[in-house]
Amino acid sequence: MTNFRLYNAPQSTCSQRVRYALHVKGQAFEEEKLDLFRGDQLRPEYLEINPNGVVPALVHDGAAVTDSAVILEYLEDVFPEIMPLRPKDALKVAEMRAMMRFIDEVPTPAIRVPSYNLAFLPHFQTMSDADFQALCDSKPLRREFLMKMGKTGFPQAEMDEALARLQRGIDRMAQWLETSGGPWVMGRNMTLADIAVMPVIVRMADINLAGAWDRHPAIATWLENIRASAAYAKTYYEGSLLTEKYPHLKEKLKQTATLEDAPAVAGGGLA
């Protein structure tokens, strides 16, 4: 009998990847929900598990596996015959991993910028300058990211760059779907690449950036298929979406119904 304990946060996009994969594989796990604002991910006992101080971390039979992309591959290595999520052909595996690398380099970091400006900025604005600096300094991987944001939000240039990267990610995903014939990015079968990009698309839809795929209806269909999967409801339980965790966002997001309108969320205007 396997023994999984997942250290994660409900709204964390990287955590959502791993939760979904575990559910697809039919693996029961004990979920440790970390409060990131409270700093649970920076406590010594968690840093012993993941010295990078980020979520998620998966502990399997007492051994820790970190980084969501690595965890996805690990689960496939351990359970290759249960709902396979990796092609059999070596060239196709290489193609899938190249997709995952693009996802992690382009849209995944980009979605953090509007997410932080919309949902998390008010929390940081209540902190003193000294406390905010101490928070930044305590982040092994996110220090520079938070420093760029500051207590007033990411500047317009940062927001514009993030939105452009998201659009590039959407355009590339649409290309994958067209080339493969869908319904998944590599064709008839879901792969790890679909799970890797899933939280970005779900987050974009949640914060009214779905206009990015108005010209790409195949992505809307892809999202419908994800939402219809059995693992989706288990992964996105109540409170996993930003608009569920932060109800004030719903009113603010009425002003940003499309990607083209989204620069209005830049800076501190949403605090």
Phi, psi and omega in degrees: 000129180281158182227106181247136169231122182252117173269117186202181176230138185306316184272355180292123181297322179292325176295321182297323175305310187288320176303315181298314181298319178298318179292320177301320180281356178070029184260123174289146179209152174271125185259122174257107181272118180265139174269105186289328178290329178282346178088023180302328183286352180251004178289147184306321183293328177281324179296336174292330178277313180225097183295348177282347175067034177228165175252154006264171167222134180249123176255119183243113182052040175090352181253136184269139172236128184239165183077120188300320180295321178294319180297319178302314179294321180299315180298324178291325177294321184281326183234061186293336184264351179265111181044067184307135182239014179226134179299160178278326183284133184298322179294323178291325175297316178299320178297317179297317181292327175295321175299314181296322178297317178298315180301318182283340180269330189249284186286328184297309177291332182293324184292340180294329185294303176295329179297314180292317181296322184281311192259321193259340184303316180305325179296316182290330182291341178278352183273153172288162179301319182294318180292322179294318179296320179296322177297313179302315183294338182276353186266109181299322183251341189248010184302306184294326178299312180291326179296322177295322180291314183065193181267001179247000179098165178293139178292167184304320181298320179293319179296315180299319179295318180297317180295324177294320179294321176298318179296321176298321178296318179296315180298320179292318179298319178298323178296317178300314181296320179293317182294319184279339184086359177066186005281349179256170189294338178247015176118224189289333187248138173296142177231178177299333178296322177297317180292325180296320183272342185311309184296332177294313181293317179298317179295318179299317178296322183293325183254029172063039173249018181292345176299344179299334181247026175302325181273000184230075182300338179297331179287322176299319178294318178302316181295321176300319179294320177298312182296332180278349182287150183298328183286340186296308183298326178290327181283313183262063176290169184306128181099357181278335177273147180299322182289344173276320180287323183236083184302335180298341181294328185301319179290317181294327183285348175298337181275351186230062188283342181227165179298324181294329179278346193299336178304344177297343181273358183288160175071199186268008186295345181260007182290000000 
